[in-house]
Amino acid sequence: MQEEIKKLLESLQEFVNTRKTVREWKRGEAVRLRLLGLSYREIQTRLGVSISFIAKNQKKFFEQGAEGLKLAYKGSQSYLTESQLQEVMEWLSSPERRNISELERHLIETYDVVFRSRESYYQILKKNRLSWQKGNKENPRKNPEEIQKRTKEIATMLSQMKPLIESGEQVVYVLDECHVQGDEICGYLWGNRKNREIVQVSNDRDRQTYYGGLNLKDKSFVVAPYSAGNGVNTVQFVTQLKQLHPEQKILLIWDGVPYHKGEEMKRLLAQENAGKSPEDWSITCWLMPPYAPEENSVEAIWLQVKNFIRRFHYLCRNFSVVKRLFKLFFDYQLCKIPHLANYDSFVQFI
């Protein structure tokens, strides 16, 4: 028995040593390691192949010998049939499989198919409506049910308040902060295929915070620069909004960052609303759904100004130019107010 295993290992070693393609080498090496006593998991980790790949080639070897491990063995094909393509489409339904390397490995291991051009793999992905894209960040604590519940509450309260808003007695602002950094000018841009474009960034640690408020009724946008997002600056910006509407009640809708609910803001609200019933408060604050920045329409405005700055990256020799471009964007009213129909909370203001 030992002599037989020794002969099998020798034939596998010779096969492995003479392979000119990685695919055939992996087939032989997987079977050789299995005969040496390594587990499926160990071989999978070492060679980067699936357990089914190991088992299938082990079976081929014992049935056909080393010849059975060659790619050209008995009808190895260079294309996929319609039924096989449909199977691949179903296989691609899992997010962790959606990349060229995984697709290439799957086609080799399952169908013995290898395309000469990578474009063939791209076509399979495109046919499955998959595209190369930048992923969006999402907080794992995000709760869709809580978002839907809070969005509905805001929409209901605004609907009840609509007569006051239309008469001008009540003003509603959606607020948010934008933190612009030195490396904001780096983004997607058109450039030479062979040489990646270089964007000059003198100091990517430079930072400027802006507070912004969107008036839901007249669609005006108020923006002001501050050193940072904190309680003191929040109070200053809210005071600025109040000065624009001295005789009106103001409703602020914003997210739940700590400084929106901090001691400085509490003192301002206590001072402005002292001795008044809730329906007569000078300043009222509502919180947006937690961990859902996409529900805030001001986010769309910040995205516009950042894209504007990136378009003129070649002008940004230092951070002061970045800030000047930011100011120019709003001074010349270049921003397009986001369509409120895209936000369930504010759809009644279209």
Residue pairs with C-beta under 8 A, 6 or more apart in sequence:
5 35
8 35
9 32
9 35
9 36
11 65
11 66
12 28
12 31
12 32
12 35
12 61
12 66
13 32
14 66
15 24
15 28
15 66
15 69
16 25
16 28
16 29
16 32
19 25
19 28
21 71
23 71
23 108
23 114
24 69
24 70
24 71
26 47
26 49
26 53
27 57
27 60
27 69
28 66
28 69
29 47
30 43
30 47
30 49
30 53
30 54
30 57
30 58
31 54
31 57
31 58
31 61
31 69
33 42
33 43
33 46
33 47
34 40
34 43
34 54
34 58
38 46
40 51
40 54
40 55
41 51
43 49
43 54
44 50
44 51
44 54
48 105
49 105
49 109
50 105
50 109
52 109
53 109
56 109
57 69
60 68
60 69
60 73
61 68
61 69
64 73
67 73
70 76
71 112
71 114
76 112
77 111
77 112
77 113
78 113
78 114
78 115
79 113
80 88
80 107
80 111
80 113
84 111
84 113
85 124
85 127
88 103
88 106
88 107
88 124
89 127
89 128
91 97
91 106
92 98
92 103
92 124
92 125
92 128
92 130
96 102
97 103
97 106
98 125
98 130
100 118
100 121
100 122
100 125
103 121
103 124
103 125
104 114
104 121
107 113
107 114
107 115
108 114
115 121
125 131
134 188
139 291
141 290
141 291
142 290
142 291
142 292
143 290
143 291
146 289
146 290
147 289
147 290
147 292
147 295
150 287
150 288
150 289
150 290
151 289
151 295
151 344
151 345
152 344
154 253
154 286
154 288
154 345
155 344
155 345
155 346
155 347
155 348
157 286
158 165
158 172
158 216
158 345
158 346
158 348
158 349
159 348
161 170
161 172
161 251
162 348
164 170
164 249
165 171
165 172
165 216
165 217
166 217
168 248
169 248
169 249
170 248
170 249
170 250
170 251
171 215
171 217
171 245
171 248
171 249
171 250
171 251
172 215
172 216
172 217
172 250
172 251
172 253
173 213
173 214
173 215
173 216
173 222
173 241
173 250
173 251
173 252
173 253
174 213
174 214
174 216
174 253
174 254
174 296
174 297
174 298
174 346
175 211
175 212
175 213
175 214
175 237
175 252
175 253
175 254
175 298
176 211
176 212
176 254
176 255
176 296
176 298
176 299
176 302
177 209
177 210
177 211
177 212
177 229
177 257
178 209
178 210
178 212
178 302
178 305
178 306
179 207
179 208
179 209
179 210
179 229
180 207
180 208
180 209
180 210
180 306
180 309
180 322
180 323
180 326
181 204
181 205
181 206
181 207
182 201
182 202
182 203
182 204
182 205
182 206
182 207
182 319
182 322
183 201
183 204
184 306
184 309
184 310
184 322
185 199
185 201
185 309
185 310
185 313
185 316
185 322
186 199
186 201
186 310
186 313
187 306
187 307
187 310
187 313
188 310
189 197
189 199
189 310
189 313
191 197
199 313
200 313
200 316
200 317
201 316
202 317
202 318
202 319
203 318
203 319
206 319
206 322
208 225
208 319
208 322
208 323
208 326
209 225
209 226
209 227
209 228
209 229
209 233
210 223
210 224
210 225
210 226
210 326
211 223
211 224
211 226
211 229
211 233
211 234
211 237
212 221
212 222
212 223
212 224
212 298
212 301
212 302
213 221
213 222
213 223
213 237
213 241
213 252
213 298
214 220
214 221
214 297
214 298
214 301
214 337
215 221
215 222
216 340
216 346
216 349
217 349
219 337
221 301
221 330
221 335
221 337
222 240
222 241
222 244
223 330
224 237
224 240
225 323
225 327
226 233
226 236
226 237
227 233
229 257
229 259
230 259
231 259
231 262
231 263
231 264
231 265
232 264
234 259
234 260
234 262
234 264
234 265
235 264
235 265
235 267
235 268
238 250
238 252
238 265
238 268
238 283
239 268
241 250
241 252
242 250
242 272
242 282
242 283
249 280
249 281
249 282
249 283
249 284
250 282
250 283
250 284
251 284
251 285
251 286
252 283
252 284
252 285
252 286
253 285
253 286
253 287
253 288
253 345
254 260
254 285
254 286
254 287
254 288
254 296
255 287
255 288
255 290
255 293
255 296
256 287
256 288
256 290
259 265
260 285
260 287
265 285
268 283
269 281
269 283
269 285
272 281
272 282
272 283
273 281
273 282
273 283
276 282
278 284
288 295
288 296
288 345
289 295
293 299
295 343
295 344
295 345
297 338
297 340
297 342
297 343
297 346
300 338
301 335
301 337
301 338
304 329
304 334
304 335
304 336
305 326
305 329
305 330
305 335
308 325
308 329
308 334
309 316
309 322
309 325
309 326
309 329
312 325
315 321
315 325
316 322
316 325
328 334
329 335
339 350
340 346
340 347
340 349
340 350
341 347
341 350
